[in-house]
Amino acid sequence: MTDTPLLFMSQAWRVKGSKDVIDKRHVVYEEYQKVVEKYEWNVDEDNPTKVPIIPLIHGTDAEVGWSIAKKGFASLATLDAGYYGKGIYLCFVCPSLLRQ
């Protein structure tokens, strides 16, 4: 861990990689900013370095969901590379919820 409050505000990722990669990152970041701005709690002119909070969905059952809320996500990357690769996956919209 670090005590650097601006660690996640670094913009170095914007200029690393090929032009194609950089261009794609900018498109993704613009879409991310649109989502961030949808939630009024993320707009705080008095604290521009505040980390945005975005509600997301993690597909699991209620018991596991409560466990994640209490303890955080388990690091399964050492056991399973996962379908999409190592990581924890969340989404903005859950199609199965929309069908209900």
C-alpha positions as CSV (number, residue, x, y, z in Angstrom):
1,M,0.0,0.0,0.0
2,T,1.0,3.6,-0.3
3,D,0.2,6.8,1.5
4,T,0.1,8.7,-1.8
5,P,-3.4,10.2,-2.1
6,L,-3.0,11.0,-5.8
7,L,-1.8,7.6,-6.8
8,F,-4.9,6.8,-8.8
9,M,-5.1,10.2,-10.3
10,S,-1.9,9.6,-12.4
11,Q,-2.3,10.4,-16.1
12,A,0.8,8.5,-17.2
13,W,-1.3,5.8,-18.8
14,R,-2.5,8.3,-21.4
15,V,0.8,8.4,-23.2
16,K,2.1,4.9,-22.9
17,G,1.8,2.4,-25.8
18,S,1.2,2.7,-29.6
19,K,-0.9,5.5,-31.0
20,D,-3.7,3.0,-31.6
21,V,-3.7,1.9,-27.9
22,I,-3.5,5.5,-26.7
23,D,-6.5,6.5,-29.0
24,K,-8.6,3.6,-27.6
25,R,-7.7,4.5,-24.1
26,H,-9.0,8.0,-24.7
27,V,-12.3,6.8,-26.1
28,V,-12.8,4.5,-23.1
29,Y,-11.8,7.3,-20.7
30,E,-14.3,9.7,-22.2
31,E,-17.1,7.1,-21.8
32,Y,-16.0,6.5,-18.2
33,Q,-16.2,10.2,-17.5
34,K,-19.8,10.3,-18.9
35,V,-20.7,7.6,-16.4
36,V,-19.0,9.3,-13.5
37,E,-20.8,12.6,-14.2
38,K,-24.2,10.9,-14.1
39,Y,-23.9,10.6,-10.3
40,E,-24.2,13.9,-8.4
41,W,-22.1,12.7,-5.5
42,N,-19.1,12.6,-7.9
43,V,-19.4,16.3,-8.6
44,D,-17.5,18.2,-5.9
45,E,-15.7,21.4,-7.0
46,D,-14.3,21.7,-3.5
47,N,-12.5,18.3,-3.8
48,P,-11.5,17.7,-7.4
49,T,-9.2,14.8,-6.4
50,K,-12.0,12.7,-4.9
51,V,-12.1,9.2,-6.3
52,P,-15.4,8.7,-8.2
53,I,-17.9,6.1,-7.0
54,I,-19.9,4.3,-9.7
55,P,-22.6,1.6,-8.8
56,L,-21.7,-1.6,-10.6
57,I,-23.0,-5.2,-10.7
58,H,-21.0,-8.3,-9.8
59,G,-22.9,-11.5,-10.8
60,T,-23.1,-13.7,-7.7
61,D,-25.5,-15.0,-5.2
62,A,-26.6,-13.0,-2.1
63,E,-24.4,-15.0,0.4
64,V,-21.3,-14.4,-1.6
65,G,-22.3,-10.7,-2.1
66,W,-22.6,-10.2,1.6
67,S,-19.2,-11.9,2.1
68,I,-17.6,-9.5,-0.5
69,A,-19.2,-6.5,1.3
70,K,-17.8,-7.6,4.6
71,K,-14.3,-8.9,3.6
72,G,-13.7,-7.6,0.1
73,F,-13.0,-9.7,-3.1
74,A,-10.9,-12.8,-2.8
75,S,-7.7,-12.9,-4.9
76,L,-8.4,-16.0,-7.0
77,A,-6.0,-14.9,-9.7
78,T,-3.4,-17.3,-8.3
79,L,-5.8,-20.2,-8.7
80,D,-7.7,-19.4,-11.9
81,A,-6.9,-17.3,-14.9
82,G,-10.6,-16.8,-15.4
83,Y,-12.6,-16.8,-18.7
84,Y,-11.5,-13.3,-19.6
85,G,-8.1,-13.4,-17.8
86,K,-7.1,-12.5,-14.3
87,G,-9.3,-9.9,-12.6
88,I,-12.5,-9.0,-10.9
89,Y,-15.3,-8.2,-13.4
90,L,-18.2,-5.8,-12.9
91,C,-20.7,-4.3,-15.3
92,F,-23.0,-1.3,-15.4
93,V,-26.0,-3.2,-16.7
94,C,-27.0,-6.7,-16.1
95,P,-29.1,-8.1,-19.0
96,S,-30.7,-10.8,-16.9
97,L,-32.1,-8.1,-14.5
98,L,-33.4,-6.1,-17.4
99,R,-35.4,-9.0,-18.7
100,Q,-37.3,-9.4,-15.4
